[in-house]
Amino acid sequence: MSKTQSFDLSTKAGIEKALMHVAASCSKDPLRFVKSAFPWGKGVLTGMTGPDTWQVDLLTTIGERLKSGENANDVIRTAIASGHGIGKSATVSWLILWAMCTFPDTRGVVTANTDTQLRTKTWAELAKWYHLCIFKSWFELTATSIFSKQPGHDKTWRIDAIPWSETNPEAFAGLHNQGKRILVIFDEASAIADKIWEVIEGALTDKETQIIWSCFGNPTRNTGRFFDCFNKFRHRWETRHIDSRDVAISNKELLKTWEEDYGEDSDFFKVRVRGVFPSQSAMQFIARDTVDNAVARPMPHVPYTKMVAIMGVDVARFGDDASVIRVRFGQDARSMEKKKFRGLDGWQLGAKIAEWHNELIRMGVPKVVINVDTGGVGASPVDWLRHNNYTVNAINFGSEPTNKERYKNLRAEMWGRMREWLEQGGCIADDQDLVTDLTAVEYTYTPTNQLLLEKKEDMKKRGLASPDDADSLALTFAIQMNEYLDNLPSPARRDRRGSHRTRDPYA
């Protein structure tokens, strides 16, 4: 406050000028605002000296993005996955007040997982900090909004609390504020429907506008758009996982009790304390821990000249899908980089498959098996390959499985084999598309207790992409076969022996 000493604080006009000076100095510095706008160490804030470390980090990040001016058209996206009792609602309140107090005609919207959460938790916490704020006289706070008292600005300078509804997503569609500032807050974001996220994405299109979109919540689901912020779309979001044990204000005794009762690696403790996503949702077919272990484990030595290369080709069905080719050698699905193509017709894709096959042969691989998905439009590349004298296995996901008692169809069986492979030592690349695909698919059981995987069409209805990457890997498990060639003989000896000694990894 030293910079305000030149103002005459004995008069109302002088105080107002000082406040305007402080607000202007904090326009691109939310951390400075939080430190300046509240009576730290006094009254209800006795013993509190300011924001916690994680809050400082978040506020600093937003400020640095605003100050850099790196791209005025980029939305500043931040996502915080946390345990309980970290001061999340206070942080939401600070962002709302900072946005309103430091930029004229700011507009924004705040929503939460439920109307009750929005009214009784999020907005109630805002009321607490509003009454502590040195700028409170500038604004009116109601049960559902905060807006400017300046005449003629009550509609243009405001932030509203709006319960979301999948049946009325248009309530969020008109959020525009060209050339000024927009703030969007999602509280308990994991439970907010994907449709609402999509509507917000479409609304935040104003150019040369400060747009801040911050999402907070316990990471209760490992699917959906909040999960995607930390995975598929992590290149767009500034993300943080906040462990309740590392926060000053959290109830350490309660957290210790939870750790003793549930265990540090339990999904309950992960979600409620560590701020990380659960290993597995109720109907998730492959657990996140299984996939993470397959990414992290050391890759075994791969003698390419003594192993069969199995090529899985998932053929695009929809306009926004991609055709994906993956190659697996036994436990190794990491060393060969995937091939991904969009917009190819069947014959063009067939030629790409042939090119990859020929490259593997040139590397010295003795045998290449090609498994192509033919359930949709895959017949065309199969026809091209066969016409050009390539041996290819046409795989129909909907065909009968080998184990008819356990699986409903071949796709479920392939994924079952792939899951066992991942659990038993398989190695995959740190490929976010693949990781996301593997953990996104859900399952159910038929009336006869056969395992059935979620259809791609149903995943799209949930707002998820078609699992092209995972299906291409699953296709390498379509046919049980000998993958390991021990003591590969020379061509001359091969003629005399007739066949190789092999072992079946599935036996």
PLY file of the C-alpha trace (Angstrom):
ply
format ascii 1.0
element vertex 507
property float x
property float y
property float z
element edge 506
property int vertex1
property int vertex2
end_header
0.00 0.00 0.00
2.99 2.35 -0.02
2.05 3.63 -3.44
-1.26 4.91 -2.06
0.38 7.22 0.49
0.33 10.11 -1.97
-3.48 10.07 -1.88
-5.47 11.97 0.70
-6.97 9.09 2.64
-8.83 11.43 4.94
-11.42 12.11 2.27
-13.83 9.83 0.48
-12.56 11.02 -2.89
-8.97 10.33 -1.89
-9.79 6.84 -0.68
-11.62 6.13 -3.92
-8.64 7.27 -6.00
-6.35 5.10 -3.92
-8.60 2.07 -4.44
-8.73 2.68 -8.19
-4.93 2.90 -8.23
-4.59 -0.42 -6.39
-7.17 -2.11 -8.63
-5.42 -0.92 -11.78
-2.06 -2.16 -10.51
-3.58 -5.63 -9.98
-5.30 -5.95 -13.35
-2.78 -8.54 -14.58
-1.63 -9.71 -11.15
-4.22 -11.77 -9.23
-1.68 -12.67 -6.55
-1.01 -9.01 -5.78
-4.76 -8.45 -5.63
-5.29 -11.22 -3.08
-2.48 -9.92 -0.90
-3.82 -6.34 -1.09
-7.61 -6.70 -1.06
-8.17 -8.52 2.24
-7.21 -7.73 5.88
-4.75 -10.59 6.38
-3.96 -11.26 10.02
-6.97 -9.32 11.32
-10.49 -10.28 12.42
-11.62 -13.59 10.93
-8.25 -13.77 9.16
-6.26 -13.66 12.39
-3.31 -16.02 12.11
-3.57 -16.12 8.33
-0.80 -14.39 6.40
-2.00 -14.98 2.86
-2.58 -17.67 0.26
-1.08 -21.16 0.54
1.78 -22.30 -1.68
-0.43 -23.96 -4.29
-2.68 -20.90 -4.45
0.32 -18.64 -4.94
1.50 -20.88 -7.75
-1.88 -20.82 -9.53
-2.38 -17.06 -9.18
1.18 -16.42 -10.33
0.70 -18.59 -13.41
-2.42 -16.70 -14.46
-0.67 -13.40 -13.89
2.38 -14.40 -15.90
0.18 -15.50 -18.81
-1.62 -12.14 -18.77
1.58 -10.12 -18.50
3.36 -12.00 -21.28
0.83 -11.05 -23.92
2.08 -14.08 -25.80
-1.20 -14.49 -27.60
-4.18 -12.34 -26.79
-6.43 -14.87 -28.51
-5.45 -17.81 -26.27
-7.82 -18.84 -23.48
-5.95 -19.18 -20.18
-7.08 -22.61 -19.03
-6.25 -23.92 -15.55
-7.43 -27.19 -13.99
-6.90 -28.14 -10.34
-7.53 -31.73 -9.19
-7.36 -31.87 -5.44
-8.22 -33.64 -2.23
-10.55 -32.19 0.41
-9.94 -29.16 2.60
-7.36 -27.31 0.49
-9.06 -23.89 0.27
-10.53 -24.44 -3.18
-13.69 -22.37 -2.59
-11.61 -19.48 -1.26
-9.50 -19.56 -4.42
-12.63 -19.49 -6.57
-13.85 -16.46 -4.61
-10.55 -14.63 -5.05
-10.60 -15.18 -8.80
-14.16 -13.87 -9.05
-13.40 -10.76 -7.01
-10.09 -10.12 -8.77
-11.73 -10.39 -12.20
-14.54 -8.04 -11.21
-12.49 -5.45 -9.31
-9.59 -4.99 -11.72
-11.18 -4.83 -15.18
-14.23 -2.69 -16.08
-17.19 -4.49 -17.65
-15.89 -7.97 -16.86
-18.40 -10.71 -17.58
-18.38 -14.26 -16.31
-20.21 -17.36 -15.24
-19.73 -19.79 -12.36
-21.25 -23.25 -12.22
-20.81 -26.33 -10.05
-21.68 -30.00 -10.01
-25.05 -29.33 -8.36
-27.28 -26.36 -7.64
-26.83 -27.04 -3.91
-23.03 -26.93 -4.19
-23.27 -23.71 -6.15
-25.56 -21.94 -3.67
-24.45 -23.31 -0.30
-20.72 -23.75 -0.87
-19.33 -21.77 -3.80
-21.48 -18.66 -3.50
-21.55 -18.77 0.29
-17.74 -18.66 0.34
-17.81 -15.77 -2.13
-20.09 -13.86 0.26
-17.50 -14.27 3.05
-14.64 -12.82 0.97
-16.83 -10.14 -0.61
-17.54 -8.69 2.84
-13.79 -8.70 3.60
-12.81 -7.08 0.29
-11.69 -3.43 0.25
-13.58 -2.98 -3.04
-16.96 -4.31 -1.86
-18.63 -0.90 -2.09
-18.24 -1.04 -5.88
-20.45 -4.11 -6.28
-23.76 -5.67 -5.29
-23.82 -9.32 -4.25
-27.04 -11.33 -4.51
-27.81 -15.03 -4.12
-26.99 -15.67 -7.78
-24.80 -12.83 -9.04
-22.27 -10.10 -8.35
-22.55 -6.92 -10.44
-21.37 -3.33 -10.63
-23.22 -0.53 -8.82
-22.04 1.91 -11.47
-25.13 3.24 -13.29
-25.77 1.49 -16.57
-23.24 -1.27 -15.93
-25.29 -3.79 -13.95
-25.80 -5.90 -17.11
-22.34 -5.46 -18.63
-20.17 -5.78 -15.52
-21.26 -8.93 -13.72
-20.60 -12.59 -12.95
-23.52 -14.96 -12.53
-23.95 -18.28 -10.74
-25.80 -20.54 -13.17
-26.77 -24.17 -12.46
-26.01 -26.31 -15.50
-28.46 -28.56 -17.26
-27.91 -30.91 -20.17
-31.44 -30.09 -21.33
-30.67 -26.36 -21.39
-27.00 -25.90 -22.30
-27.84 -22.70 -24.18
-27.72 -20.85 -20.85
-23.92 -20.77 -21.33
-23.85 -20.11 -25.05
-24.14 -16.31 -25.02
-20.99 -15.59 -23.04
-19.27 -12.95 -25.17
-17.39 -9.79 -24.17
-15.32 -8.65 -27.14
-12.16 -6.77 -26.22
-12.70 -7.00 -22.46
-12.51 -9.84 -19.89
-14.38 -13.13 -19.49
-14.11 -15.43 -16.46
-15.48 -18.98 -16.39
-15.32 -21.08 -13.21
-16.25 -24.78 -12.97
-16.47 -25.96 -9.36
-16.45 -29.73 -8.72
-15.80 -29.98 -12.42
-15.53 -33.78 -12.62
-19.32 -34.09 -12.38
-20.21 -31.39 -14.93
-21.57 -32.94 -18.12
-19.38 -33.00 -21.22
-22.09 -31.14 -23.13
-21.63 -28.06 -20.93
-17.89 -28.11 -21.55
-18.54 -28.22 -25.29
-20.93 -25.26 -25.13
-18.38 -23.19 -23.20
-15.68 -24.10 -25.72
-17.88 -22.77 -28.49
-18.71 -19.58 -26.62
-15.14 -18.52 -25.84
-14.31 -17.28 -29.34
-13.93 -13.52 -28.84
-10.64 -12.16 -30.22
-8.34 -9.75 -28.37
-10.16 -10.63 -25.14
-8.83 -11.72 -21.75
-10.44 -15.13 -21.21
-9.71 -17.11 -18.06
-11.28 -20.56 -17.62
-10.49 -22.27 -14.31
-11.77 -25.68 -13.24
-11.56 -27.17 -9.75
-12.64 -30.42 -8.17
-11.99 -33.81 -6.69
-10.91 -36.15 -9.52
-13.79 -38.58 -9.03
-14.03 -39.95 -12.60
-11.32 -41.08 -14.98
-13.46 -40.28 -17.97
-15.04 -37.05 -19.12
-13.77 -33.58 -19.89
-12.25 -32.81 -16.49
-10.17 -35.99 -16.81
-9.27 -34.97 -20.36
-7.76 -31.71 -19.07
-5.03 -33.83 -17.47
-4.72 -36.33 -20.29
-5.90 -35.96 -23.88
-6.03 -32.15 -23.73
-3.22 -31.53 -21.27
-1.33 -29.51 -23.90
-4.08 -26.89 -23.63
-4.44 -26.76 -19.86
-2.25 -25.66 -16.97
-2.87 -28.57 -14.61
-2.06 -29.30 -10.98
-2.70 -32.13 -8.54
-2.97 -30.83 -4.97
-2.44 -33.30 -2.13
-4.44 -32.33 0.96
-1.53 -33.42 3.16
0.63 -30.64 1.68
-1.84 -27.84 2.46
-1.54 -25.83 5.67
-5.26 -25.59 6.50
-6.22 -29.24 5.99
-7.27 -31.52 8.86
-4.17 -33.67 9.19
-5.69 -35.96 11.84
-8.63 -36.83 9.62
-6.34 -37.44 6.64
-4.21 -39.77 8.76
-7.31 -41.70 9.80
-8.34 -42.10 6.16
-4.87 -43.34 5.27
-5.02 -45.96 8.03
-8.56 -47.05 7.15
-8.35 -47.12 3.35
-4.64 -47.19 2.44
-2.66 -44.62 0.47
-3.15 -46.47 -2.83
-6.91 -46.91 -2.48
-9.15 -45.08 -4.91
-10.85 -43.35 -1.98
-7.55 -41.92 -0.75
-6.40 -41.02 -4.25
-9.54 -38.99 -4.93
-10.23 -37.50 -1.49
-6.68 -36.77 -0.35
-4.01 -37.11 -3.03
-5.98 -35.33 -5.73
-5.31 -37.96 -8.39
-7.77 -39.84 -10.52
-8.96 -43.27 -9.39
-7.36 -46.38 -10.81
-10.62 -47.68 -12.18
-14.20 -46.56 -12.44
-17.01 -49.00 -11.72
-17.32 -50.17 -15.34
-13.85 -49.30 -16.66
-12.38 -52.31 -18.44
-8.67 -51.54 -18.05
-7.45 -49.84 -14.87
-5.32 -46.71 -15.10
-2.64 -48.27 -12.89
-2.34 -51.17 -15.33
-1.70 -48.77 -18.19
0.68 -46.57 -16.21
2.74 -49.64 -15.25
2.95 -50.71 -18.88
4.26 -47.27 -19.80
6.78 -47.16 -16.97
8.27 -50.68 -17.01
11.58 -51.31 -18.81
11.26 -52.78 -22.26
12.73 -56.24 -22.76
15.37 -56.89 -25.35
13.71 -57.49 -28.69
15.59 -59.71 -31.15
13.77 -58.58 -34.26
15.37 -61.30 -36.37
13.89 -64.01 -34.17
10.37 -62.74 -33.63
7.10 -62.35 -35.44
5.91 -58.80 -35.96
2.15 -58.54 -35.52
0.58 -55.56 -37.23
-2.84 -54.33 -36.05
-4.74 -51.99 -38.37
-7.86 -50.19 -37.15
-9.67 -48.68 -40.13
-11.46 -45.34 -39.74
-15.26 -45.54 -39.79
-16.33 -41.94 -39.22
-15.14 -38.71 -40.73
-13.29 -37.60 -37.59
-11.73 -41.01 -36.93
-8.23 -42.02 -37.95
-6.83 -45.25 -39.34
-4.07 -46.47 -37.02
-1.35 -49.08 -37.55
0.55 -50.53 -34.60
3.22 -53.20 -34.47
3.87 -55.54 -31.55
6.76 -57.93 -30.91
5.79 -60.18 -28.02
5.90 -57.96 -24.91
7.07 -54.96 -26.89
4.51 -52.58 -28.37
6.74 -49.56 -27.73
9.73 -49.63 -30.02
7.81 -49.30 -33.31
6.16 -45.93 -33.68
2.51 -46.01 -34.71
1.29 -44.84 -38.08
-1.83 -42.67 -38.10
-3.69 -41.53 -41.20
-6.79 -39.48 -41.93
-8.66 -39.09 -45.18
-7.22 -42.13 -46.97
-9.40 -44.38 -49.10
-9.12 -48.14 -48.80
-6.55 -48.62 -51.54
-4.36 -45.79 -50.23
-4.45 -47.30 -46.76
-3.60 -50.71 -48.19
-0.51 -49.20 -49.82
0.56 -47.65 -46.49
0.19 -51.02 -44.75
2.31 -52.62 -47.46
5.01 -49.97 -47.07
5.24 -50.63 -43.31
5.26 -54.41 -43.91
8.12 -54.08 -46.38
10.11 -51.85 -44.02
9.87 -54.48 -41.27
11.12 -57.16 -43.66
14.07 -54.94 -44.60
14.88 -54.68 -40.87
15.36 -58.43 -40.84
12.04 -59.44 -39.29
11.42 -63.02 -40.50
7.62 -62.87 -40.44
5.03 -60.11 -40.42
1.40 -60.89 -39.59
-1.19 -58.33 -40.76
-4.52 -58.13 -38.89
-6.98 -55.63 -40.39
-10.34 -54.63 -38.94
-13.00 -55.29 -41.61
-16.14 -54.52 -39.64
-16.75 -51.22 -41.40
-14.85 -50.16 -44.50
-11.82 -52.34 -43.83
-12.58 -54.74 -46.66
-11.15 -52.32 -49.19
-7.53 -52.26 -47.89
-7.75 -56.03 -47.39
-8.74 -56.48 -51.03
-5.85 -54.26 -52.15
-3.34 -56.19 -50.04
-4.56 -59.56 -51.29
-4.59 -58.33 -54.88
-0.92 -57.39 -54.40
-0.02 -60.80 -52.94
0.15 -59.87 -49.26
-1.15 -62.36 -46.71
-3.65 -60.61 -44.47
-6.10 -61.65 -41.76
-9.50 -59.99 -42.08
-10.76 -59.42 -38.51
-14.41 -58.68 -37.81
-14.90 -57.28 -34.30
-18.41 -58.68 -34.15
-17.49 -62.26 -35.05
-17.57 -65.15 -32.60
-14.82 -65.37 -30.00
-12.76 -68.44 -29.24
-14.04 -68.42 -25.64
-17.80 -68.11 -26.19
-18.66 -68.56 -22.52
-16.52 -65.63 -21.38
-16.82 -63.13 -24.24
-19.72 -61.91 -26.37
-17.66 -61.23 -29.47
-14.11 -61.18 -30.82
-13.52 -57.53 -29.92
-14.19 -58.24 -26.25
-11.89 -61.25 -26.41
-9.09 -59.25 -28.06
-9.35 -56.59 -25.38
-9.38 -59.29 -22.71
-6.12 -60.75 -24.07
-4.66 -57.24 -24.31
-5.55 -56.48 -20.69
-3.85 -59.69 -19.54
-0.82 -58.78 -21.63
-0.64 -55.32 -20.05
-0.94 -56.82 -16.58
1.69 -59.50 -17.23
4.55 -57.46 -18.63
3.51 -55.70 -21.83
5.29 -52.45 -22.67
3.66 -49.50 -24.41
4.81 -46.03 -25.35
3.99 -42.91 -23.35
1.44 -42.05 -26.00
-1.41 -39.99 -24.58
-3.88 -41.02 -27.27
-3.23 -44.68 -26.52
-3.32 -44.21 -22.73
-6.61 -42.34 -22.96
-8.15 -44.93 -25.29
-7.13 -47.88 -23.13
-8.71 -46.44 -19.98
-11.83 -44.92 -21.56
-13.67 -48.06 -22.68
-16.35 -49.40 -20.34
-17.92 -52.84 -20.25
-21.02 -54.72 -19.22
-22.32 -58.30 -19.20
-24.98 -59.97 -21.29
-27.84 -61.91 -19.62
-25.71 -65.03 -20.14
-22.71 -63.44 -18.35
-20.65 -62.82 -21.47
-18.38 -59.79 -21.30
-19.36 -57.06 -23.78
-17.39 -53.86 -24.47
-18.92 -50.45 -25.03
-19.53 -49.64 -28.71
-17.62 -46.84 -30.40
-20.93 -45.16 -31.20
-21.87 -45.15 -27.50
-18.48 -43.68 -26.55
-19.13 -40.83 -28.96
-22.45 -40.20 -27.21
-20.47 -39.82 -23.97
-18.34 -37.19 -25.69
-15.34 -39.50 -26.09
-13.32 -40.12 -29.21
-13.34 -43.45 -30.98
-10.59 -45.61 -29.40
-8.70 -46.06 -32.67
-5.29 -46.32 -31.03
-6.32 -48.96 -28.50
-8.26 -50.99 -31.06
-5.20 -51.12 -33.32
-3.18 -52.59 -30.45
-6.01 -54.98 -29.56
-5.97 -56.26 -33.14
-2.49 -57.66 -32.54
-4.20 -60.13 -30.19
-6.91 -61.18 -32.66
-5.34 -64.54 -33.43
-3.57 -66.77 -30.96
-0.29 -67.67 -32.50
3.35 -68.41 -31.95
5.15 -65.13 -31.65
8.60 -66.15 -30.52
10.99 -67.91 -32.93
13.76 -69.63 -30.96
17.07 -70.32 -32.70
15.86 -69.15 -36.09
17.61 -71.40 -38.64
19.32 -70.30 -41.82
17.33 -70.65 -45.06
19.19 -73.85 -45.96
18.51 -75.45 -42.58
14.92 -74.23 -42.64
14.31 -76.30 -45.78
15.57 -79.46 -44.13
13.71 -78.94 -40.82
10.46 -77.76 -42.36
9.42 -75.53 -39.46
10.74 -73.52 -36.51
10.58 -74.43 -32.87
8.14 -72.06 -31.23
6.32 -71.39 -28.01
2.85 -70.05 -27.55
2.70 -67.09 -25.11
-1.03 -67.72 -24.56
-0.71 -71.44 -23.82
0 1
1 2
2 3
3 4
4 5
5 6
6 7
7 8
8 9
9 10
10 11
11 12
12 13
13 14
14 15
15 16
16 17
17 18
18 19
19 20
20 21
21 22
22 23
23 24
24 25
25 26
26 27
27 28
28 29
29 30
30 31
31 32
32 33
33 34
34 35
35 36
36 37
37 38
38 39
39 40
40 41
41 42
42 43
43 44
44 45
45 46
46 47
47 48
48 49
49 50
50 51
51 52
52 53
53 54
54 55
55 56
56 57
57 58
58 59
59 60
60 61
61 62
62 63
63 64
64 65
65 66
66 67
67 68
68 69
69 70
70 71
71 72
72 73
73 74
74 75
75 76
76 77
77 78
78 79
79 80
80 81
81 82
82 83
83 84
84 85
85 86
86 87
87 88
88 89
89 90
90 91
91 92
92 93
93 94
94 95
95 96
96 97
97 98
98 99
99 100
100 101
101 102
102 103
103 104
104 105
105 106
106 107
107 108
108 109
109 110
110 111
111 112
112 113
113 114
114 115
115 116
116 117
117 118
118 119
119 120
120 121
121 122
122 123
123 124
124 125
125 126
126 127
127 128
128 129
129 130
130 131
131 132
132 133
133 134
134 135
135 136
136 137
137 138
138 139
139 140
140 141
141 142
142 143
143 144
144 145
145 146
146 147
147 148
148 149
149 150
150 151
151 152
152 153
153 154
154 155
155 156
156 157
157 158
158 159
159 160
160 161
161 162
162 163
163 164
164 165
165 166
166 167
167 168
168 169
169 170
170 171
171 172
172 173
173 174
174 175
175 176
176 177
177 178
178 179
179 180
180 181
181 182
182 183
183 184
184 185
185 186
186 187
187 188
188 189
189 190
190 191
191 192
192 193
193 194
194 195
195 196
196 197
197 198
198 199
199 200
200 201
201 202
202 203
203 204
204 205
205 206
206 207
207 208
208 209
209 210
210 211
211 212
212 213
213 214
214 215
215 216
216 217
217 218
218 219
219 220
220 221
221 222
222 223
223 224
224 225
225 226
226 227
227 228
228 229
229 230
230 231
231 232
232 233
233 234
234 235
235 236
236 237
237 238
238 239
239 240
240 241
241 242
242 243
243 244
244 245
245 246
246 247
247 248
248 249
249 250
250 251
251 252
252 253
253 254
254 255
255 256
256 257
257 258
258 259
259 260
260 261
261 262
262 263
263 264
264 265
265 266
266 267
267 268
268 269
269 270
270 271
271 272
272 273
273 274
274 275
275 276
276 277
277 278
278 279
279 280
280 281
281 282
282 283
283 284
284 285
285 286
286 287
287 288
288 289
289 290
290 291
291 292
292 293
293 294
294 295
295 296
296 297
297 298
298 299
299 300
300 301
301 302
302 303
303 304
304 305
305 306
306 307
307 308
308 309
309 310
310 311
311 312
312 313
313 314
314 315
315 316
316 317
317 318
318 319
319 320
320 321
321 322
322 323
323 324
324 325
325 326
326 327
327 328
328 329
329 330
330 331
331 332
332 333
333 334
334 335
335 336
336 337
337 338
338 339
339 340
340 341
341 342
342 343
343 344
344 345
345 346
346 347
347 348
348 349
349 350
350 351
351 352
352 353
353 354
354 355
355 356
356 357
357 358
358 359
359 360
360 361
361 362
362 363
363 364
364 365
365 366
366 367
367 368
368 369
369 370
370 371
371 372
372 373
373 374
374 375
375 376
376 377
377 378
378 379
379 380
380 381
381 382
382 383
383 384
384 385
385 386
386 387
387 388
388 389
389 390
390 391
391 392
392 393
393 394
394 395
395 396
396 397
397 398
398 399
399 400
400 401
401 402
402 403
403 404
404 405
405 406
406 407
407 408
408 409
409 410
410 411
411 412
412 413
413 414
414 415
415 416
416 417
417 418
418 419
419 420
420 421
421 422
422 423
423 424
424 425
425 426
426 427
427 428
428 429
429 430
430 431
431 432
432 433
433 434
434 435
435 436
436 437
437 438
438 439
439 440
440 441
441 442
442 443
443 444
444 445
445 446
446 447
447 448
448 449
449 450
450 451
451 452
452 453
453 454
454 455
455 456
456 457
457 458
458 459
459 460
460 461
461 462
462 463
463 464
464 465
465 466
466 467
467 468
468 469
469 470
470 471
471 472
472 473
473 474
474 475
475 476
476 477
477 478
478 479
479 480
480 481
481 482
482 483
483 484
484 485
485 486
486 487
487 488
488 489
489 490
490 491
491 492
492 493
493 494
494 495
495 496
496 497
497 498
498 499
499 500
500 501
501 502
502 503
503 504
504 505
505 506
